[in-house]
Amino acid sequence: MGDGEWHLMVWWHWWESASLGEAERIAYFRAEWLDWAAQQIWPDMDFGEAGVRRLAEHGIGETR
């Protein structure tokens, strides 16, 4: 098992035990993963919410 598999197993255990509702799950991915994605694409910039908007300009994680 590689490091990525272990991380996924730990995350999955946390995710299943977190008892989050649909809105909380969506908010988690918007806040955590979209910000992470923006940092990977533009590592030299400190975006926060601006990074999420910039991703949306490129069709990634568009909000409705």
PyMOL commands that set and color helices and strands:
alter all, ss='L'
color gray80, all
select helices_A, chain A and resi 3-17+22-41+49-57
alter helices_A, ss='H'
color red, helices_A
deselect
rebuild
show_as cartoon
